[in-house]
Amino acid sequence: MRRVLILISSIISFQLLSCENIISDQQEYKKIDFSPAEKLVLNSSNKFGFNLFSEINKTEPDKNVFISPLSISLALGMTMNGANGETYDAMRATLQFEGLTNEEINKSYKNLIETLYAADPKVTFTSANSIWHREEMEFEKKFFNLCKEYFNASVNPLNFSNPSSVDIINNWVKEKTNDKIQKIIEAIKSDDVMFLINAIYFKGTWKYEFDKKLTKKDDFNLLTGEKINTDLMVQKNDFNYSENDELQAIELLYGDGNFSMVVLLPKENININDFAIQLTEEKLNSILSSITIQKGTLWLPKFKTEYKSTLNDFLNSLGMGIAFTPGEADFTNMFKTKELFINSVLHKTFVNVDEEGTEAAAVTSVGMGTTSVGGDKEFAMKVNRPFLFLIREKNSSSVLFIGKIMNPLT
């Protein structure tokens, strides 16, 4: 039996440029107490993810969108340790970490990863970080030490002129991602000076799998009015479910219940893109707080989609513009002279949902350059039109993935 697999891989490259069903007992999942600062960091990370998801949906109304807020937040969180002055302030504000010290942010990232490791004995979660840098260049030791202490990152000087260095880095990626991501870098250019890589591996199954024999072809209604024929899985059971005038919401658990998928199906009179743009952490929490155990039938499409996006413009819109600006960006906590700036943030993802579970992957690349409710009535939820979904860890409320499916066949 194939198990559900979620994979996140984040890479930060520095360049030197010449100038289901739900568990009936909702209290069964393991609970852990967080400090006030840790709760703020967890909430802030989610807020950033929803803000970014909203910005992307403003420009991609007709496409499937699938991002990993956790991957992006970890990549930029590591990068932020090298930022200074106004650049640090802008990154911290964009990531929604204002009012928190760098130590509080770093400790909270570390504790979140440790919590995800221990969250569910039936789910495998691992996280690995590494830094690969041009051996002849001297970077700030304090920056490396912070990455070692809080992100458990290994620091590896390499001869970037040797073609075998590409294989060394990519072999590490393959090992840490169980061969799900074969390579991150194609080549090391003369202006590349550092790569920071984060890989997260998640493996589990639906708590209650869908019966493959019950999956049938049915219509899925596109936003254009066109109908396509797709596989709809079906399950009748007790679900964590909520419904109001705006949407239907259902939660499907993995393993023992700490990790879950939340499916949000706006009512037919609600525009999916308006809903996606307006979705916030507060709105999600309000929806989740209204969930109760109810009997019903769920039809959910099997779907597989890949997504990629350059996030520069979206992060600029969220207030991080100075970090992308040569001559203004300040990463002197990473490199002793004020030369580094972010020149690209790339994000790629993959997701496959079927009767047994979910398989997903995400890659985030940050490139750097330099200037030198319950009842007896049964519900029916037929997800046969565009919808949103999230994959989250319930104890920490950390959002690993969030997506919009406009067409389950693309």
matplotlib code that plots the C-alpha trace (Angstrom):
import matplotlib.pyplot as plt

x = [0.0, 1.4, 1.6, 0.8, 4.0, 4.6, 7.9, 9.3, 12.7, 14.0, 17.2, 18.8, 21.5, 23.9, 25.4, 28.3, 27.4, 29.8, 28.1, -11.4, -12.3, -12.1, -11.4, -14.5, -12.6, -11.2, -9.1, -7.1, -4.3, -1.3, -1.3, 1.8, 2.0, 3.9, 5.4, 3.7, 6.6, 6.3, 2.6, 3.2, 5.8, 3.5, 0.6, 2.9, 4.2, 0.6, -0.4, 2.5, 1.5, -2.1, -0.9, 1.3, -1.4, -3.7, -1.2, -0.6, -4.3, -4.8, -2.7, -3.5, -7.3, -7.6, -4.8, -4.3, -2.2, -0.3, 2.4, 4.1, 4.1, 6.3, 8.9, 8.9, 8.9, 11.8, 13.9, 13.3, 13.7, 17.2, 18.0, 16.8, 19.7, 22.0, 20.0, 20.7, 19.2, 16.2, 16.5, 16.1, 13.2, 11.5, 11.9, 10.7, 7.6, 6.8, 7.1, 4.8, 7.4, 7.4, 7.7, 9.8, 13.5, 15.7, 16.4, 12.7, 12.1, 15.0, 14.1, 10.5, 11.5, 13.6, 10.8, 8.3, 10.4, 10.9, 7.2, 6.5, 9.0, 7.1, 3.6, 2.4, 4.0, 2.2, 3.6, 7.3, 8.5, 12.2, 13.9, 17.5, 19.4, 22.8, 25.0, 27.4, 29.7, 32.7, 35.6, 37.9, 35.3, 35.0, 31.4, 30.4, 30.9, 28.0, 25.6, 26.9, 26.6, 23.0, 22.1, 23.8, 22.3, 18.7, 18.3, 20.8, 22.5, 25.7, 28.2, 30.2, 33.0, 33.4, 35.6, 32.8, 35.2, 35.1, 32.1, 31.7, 30.5, 27.1, 26.8, 27.8, 25.1, 22.4, 23.3, 22.6, 19.3, 18.4, 19.3, 17.3, 14.2, 14.1, 14.9, 11.7, 13.8, 16.6, 18.4, 18.2, 21.0, 21.9, 25.3, 27.5, 28.2, 31.2, 29.1, 27.4, 28.9, 26.6, 23.6, 21.4, 19.2, 16.3, 14.6, 11.5, 10.1, 6.6, 5.0, 1.7, -1.8, -5.3, -6.7, -9.7, -8.8, -11.3, -12.5, -11.0, -14.0, -16.3, -14.4, -16.5, -16.2, -18.3, -18.6, -16.4, -17.7, -15.0, -15.3, -15.9, -19.1, -17.4, -17.7, -14.9, -15.0, -12.9, -12.5, -14.5, -13.7, -16.5, -16.8, -19.7, -18.8, -18.6, -16.5, -15.3, -17.6, -18.9, -21.3, -22.6, -24.0, -20.6, -19.0, -18.7, -15.6, -14.3, -11.2, -9.5, -6.9, -3.6, -2.1, -3.3, -4.8, -2.2, -1.8, -4.8, -6.2, -8.9, -11.0, -13.0, -15.7, -17.3, -21.0, -22.0, -22.8, -19.4, -16.5, -13.5, -10.9, -12.6, -12.8, -9.1, -7.9, -9.9, -8.9, -6.9, -5.6, -8.4, -11.0, -9.6, -9.6, -13.2, -14.2, -12.3, -13.9, -17.3, -16.5, -18.4, -18.6, -21.4, -22.6, -22.4, -21.1, -18.0, -17.2, -13.6, -11.8, -8.5, -6.1, -2.5, -1.0, 2.3, 2.9, 5.8, 6.1, 8.7, 7.8, 9.8, 6.9, 4.6, 7.2, 7.8, 4.1, 4.2, 6.9, 10.2, 11.3, 14.5, 15.9, 15.8, 17.4, 21.1, 22.9, 20.1, 19.8, 21.9, 23.0, 26.2, 25.3, 26.0, 28.8, 31.0, 30.5, 27.1, 27.0, 24.5, 20.9, 18.1, 17.8, 15.2, 12.8, 11.5, 8.9, 7.9, 5.4, 3.7, 0.7, -1.1, -4.3, -5.9, -7.8, -4.8, -3.5, -1.5, 1.9, 3.3, 6.6, 7.8, 11.0, 11.8, 14.9, 16.2, 19.0, 21.4, 23.4, 26.0, 26.9, 30.9, -21.6, -23.4, -26.9, -28.7, -29.2, -26.6, -24.7, -23.6, -20.5, -19.7, -16.5, -17.3, -16.2, -13.2, -12.1, -9.3, -7.4, -4.7, -2.4, -1.7, -0.4, -3.3, -1.3, 0.9, -1.7, 1.3, 0.2, 2.5, 0.7, -2.2, -3.8, -6.5, -7.8, -9.5, -9.1, -8.2, -6.9, -4.2]
y = [0.0, 3.4, 5.8, 9.5, 11.5, 15.1, 16.5, 20.0, 21.2, 24.7, 26.0, 29.4, 30.2, 33.1, 34.5, 36.9, 39.0, 41.4, 44.5, 10.6, 10.9, 12.4, 11.0, 10.9, 11.9, 15.4, 15.3, 12.2, 14.1, 14.9, 18.4, 20.4, 23.7, 26.6, 29.7, 33.0, 33.9, 30.5, 31.0, 34.4, 32.9, 30.1, 32.5, 34.9, 32.2, 31.2, 34.9, 35.3, 32.2, 33.4, 36.9, 35.4, 33.0, 36.0, 38.0, 35.0, 34.4, 38.1, 37.5, 33.8, 33.5, 30.7, 28.5, 25.8, 27.3, 25.2, 26.6, 25.6, 28.4, 26.3, 25.8, 29.5, 30.7, 28.4, 29.5, 33.2, 32.7, 31.3, 34.1, 36.7, 35.7, 37.3, 40.5, 43.7, 47.2, 48.1, 44.9, 42.8, 45.0, 44.6, 40.9, 40.5, 42.6, 40.7, 37.4, 39.0, 38.7, 42.3, 42.7, 39.5, 39.2, 37.3, 34.8, 34.2, 33.7, 31.2, 29.3, 29.0, 27.7, 25.1, 24.1, 23.9, 21.4, 19.4, 19.4, 18.2, 15.4, 14.1, 15.0, 11.6, 8.1, 7.0, 9.8, 10.2, 13.8, 14.8, 18.1, 18.6, 21.8, 22.3, 25.2, 24.8, 27.8, 28.7, 27.6, 30.6, 33.1, 34.2, 34.6, 35.7, 32.9, 34.1, 33.6, 30.0, 29.4, 30.6, 28.3, 25.4, 26.1, 26.7, 25.0, 22.2, 23.0, 21.4, 23.9, 22.6, 24.5, 23.3, 23.9, 25.4, 25.3, 21.5, 20.1, 17.3, 19.8, 19.8, 16.1, 16.4, 18.9, 17.1, 13.7, 15.2, 16.5, 13.0, 11.3, 13.7, 13.6, 9.9, 10.4, 12.4, 15.5, 14.4, 17.7, 21.3, 22.9, 22.3, 23.9, 26.1, 29.4, 31.6, 34.1, 31.5, 31.7, 29.8, 27.5, 27.0, 23.9, 22.8, 19.5, 18.3, 14.8, 13.7, 10.3, 9.0, 7.7, 8.8, 7.8, 6.4, 5.6, 5.8, 2.5, 2.4, 0.3, 3.2, 5.8, 6.7, 9.1, 12.2, 15.8, 18.5, 22.0, 24.5, 28.2, 28.8, 26.6, 23.7, 20.3, 17.8, 14.1, 13.2, 10.5, 11.3, 9.3, 8.8, 8.0, 8.0, 8.3, 10.6, 13.6, 16.9, 19.1, 22.7, 24.5, 28.1, 30.4, 30.8, 27.4, 23.7, 22.7, 19.2, 17.9, 14.6, 13.2, 11.5, 8.9, 9.4, 12.8, 15.5, 16.1, 16.8, 18.1, 20.8, 21.1, 24.4, 24.3, 27.8, 27.8, 28.0, 31.7, 32.5, 33.3, 31.0, 33.7, 36.3, 33.7, 32.7, 36.4, 37.0, 33.9, 34.7, 32.8, 34.4, 33.3, 29.8, 29.6, 30.8, 28.0, 25.4, 26.5, 25.8, 22.2, 19.4, 15.7, 15.0, 12.1, 12.6, 11.7, 13.2, 13.1, 14.3, 14.3, 12.6, 15.2, 15.8, 19.1, 20.9, 24.5, 26.9, 30.6, 33.4, 35.1, 38.3, 40.6, 39.1, 39.5, 43.1, 43.7, 42.4, 44.9, 43.1, 45.2, 46.5, 43.0, 42.8, 46.2, 46.4, 49.1, 49.2, 45.6, 44.9, 41.4, 42.3, 39.7, 37.2, 38.8, 41.5, 44.1, 45.6, 43.9, 41.0, 41.3, 38.8, 38.4, 35.6, 33.6, 30.6, 28.2, 24.8, 22.3, 19.0, 17.3, 14.0, 13.1, 9.6, 7.0, 6.1, 9.6, 12.5, 12.9, 16.4, 18.2, 21.8, 23.6, 27.2, 28.8, 32.2, 33.5, 36.1, 38.6, 41.3, 44.7, 44.1, 22.3, 18.7, 17.0, 14.0, 15.3, 13.9, 16.3, 15.8, 17.5, 17.0, 18.7, 18.9, 22.5, 24.7, 24.4, 25.3, 22.9, 23.0, 20.5, 21.4, 20.1, 20.5, 20.8, 23.7, 24.9, 25.1, 25.3, 23.1, 23.5, 25.6, 25.2, 26.1, 23.5, 25.0, 21.9, 18.5, 17.2, 19.9]
z = [0.0, -0.9, 2.0, 1.9, 1.2, 1.7, 0.8, 1.2, 0.0, 0.3, -1.2, -0.7, -3.2, -2.9, -6.1, -6.6, -9.6, -11.3, -10.2, 5.2, 7.1, 10.5, 13.8, 16.0, 19.1, 18.3, 21.5, 20.5, 18.8, 21.0, 22.5, 23.4, 25.2, 23.4, 25.0, 24.2, 21.8, 20.1, 19.6, 18.1, 15.7, 14.6, 14.0, 12.2, 9.9, 9.0, 8.4, 6.0, 4.1, 3.7, 2.7, 0.0, -1.2, -1.5, -3.6, -5.9, -6.5, -7.5, -10.6, -11.3, -11.2, -13.7, -12.6, -10.0, -7.2, -4.7, -2.3, 0.9, 3.5, 5.7, 3.0, 2.1, 5.7, 6.6, 3.6, 4.3, 8.0, 7.5, 5.1, 7.7, 10.0, 7.5, 7.2, 9.0, 9.5, 7.3, 5.3, 8.5, 9.6, 6.2, 6.1, 9.7, 8.9, 5.7, 7.6, 10.3, 13.0, 14.3, 18.0, 18.3, 18.8, 16.4, 19.2, 19.8, 16.1, 15.8, 18.9, 17.8, 14.3, 16.1, 18.5, 15.7, 13.8, 17.0, 17.6, 14.0, 14.6, 17.6, 16.6, 15.4, 15.8, 12.6, 10.6, 9.6, 9.7, 9.2, 8.5, 7.3, 6.6, 4.9, 3.8, 0.9, 0.2, -1.9, 0.1, -0.6, 0.7, 4.3, 5.6, 9.0, 11.5, 13.7, 10.8, 10.3, 14.1, 14.2, 11.3, 13.1, 16.5, 15.5, 12.1, 12.8, 9.5, 8.4, 6.9, 4.0, 2.2, -1.4, -4.4, -6.6, -9.6, -9.5, -11.5, -9.0, -6.4, -8.2, -7.7, -4.0, -3.3, -5.3, -3.7, -0.3, -1.6, -3.0, 0.3, 2.5, 0.3, -0.2, -3.9, -4.4, -5.5, -7.7, -8.0, -6.9, -8.9, -12.5, -12.4, -10.2, -12.0, -11.4, -9.5, -7.2, -3.7, -1.4, -1.3, 1.8, 1.5, 3.7, 3.1, 4.9, 4.5, 5.6, 5.2, 6.4, 5.3, 5.6, 8.9, 7.0, 3.4, 0.5, -1.0, -4.6, -5.7, -5.0, -7.0, -10.1, -13.1, -12.6, -13.8, -12.4, -13.1, -14.2, -13.6, -17.4, -17.2, -19.0, -17.5, -17.4, -16.5, -13.5, -10.8, -7.7, -4.5, -2.1, 1.6, 4.1, 7.7, 10.7, 9.7, 11.2, 9.2, 9.1, 6.8, 6.5, 3.8, 2.3, 2.3, 3.3, 5.2, 6.0, 7.7, 6.8, 9.1, 8.5, 10.9, 14.5, 13.7, 14.3, 10.6, 8.5, 5.2, 5.4, 2.2, 1.7, -0.9, -1.5, -2.2, -5.9, -5.6, -4.1, -6.5, -5.7, -6.4, -4.2, -1.5, -1.9, -1.8, 1.4, 3.2, 6.3, 9.3, 11.4, 8.9, 8.8, 12.6, 12.7, 10.2, 12.2, 15.5, 14.0, 13.0, 14.7, 14.2, 11.7, 9.6, 5.9, 2.5, 0.9, -2.8, -3.4, -6.7, -7.2, -8.4, -9.4, -10.1, -10.4, -9.7, -10.1, -9.5, -9.1, -5.8, -6.2, -7.1, -4.5, -1.7, -3.0, -2.6, 0.9, 1.9, 1.3, -1.6, 0.0, 0.2, -3.6, -4.2, -5.1, -3.0, -0.5, 0.7, 3.9, 4.5, 6.4, 9.1, 6.4, 4.4, 5.9, 3.1, 2.1, -1.3, -1.1, -2.2, -3.1, -6.8, -7.1, -5.0, -6.9, -5.7, -7.2, -5.9, -6.7, -5.2, -5.8, -3.9, -4.2, -2.1, 0.1, 0.8, -0.4, -2.1, -2.3, -2.9, -2.7, -3.6, -2.6, -4.0, -2.7, -4.9, -3.7, -5.7, -4.9, -6.4, -6.7, 14.1, 15.0, 14.6, 13.3, 9.8, 7.3, 5.1, 1.5, 0.3, -3.4, -4.3, -8.0, -8.6, -7.8, -4.1, -1.7, 0.6, 3.3, 4.9, 8.5, 11.8, 14.3, 17.5, 16.3, 13.6, 11.2, 7.6, 5.5, 2.2, 0.9, -2.6, -5.0, -7.5, -10.5, -12.6, -11.1, -14.4, -14.9]

ax = plt.figure().add_subplot(projection="3d")
ax.plot(x, y, z, "-o")
ax.set_aspect("equal")
plt.show()
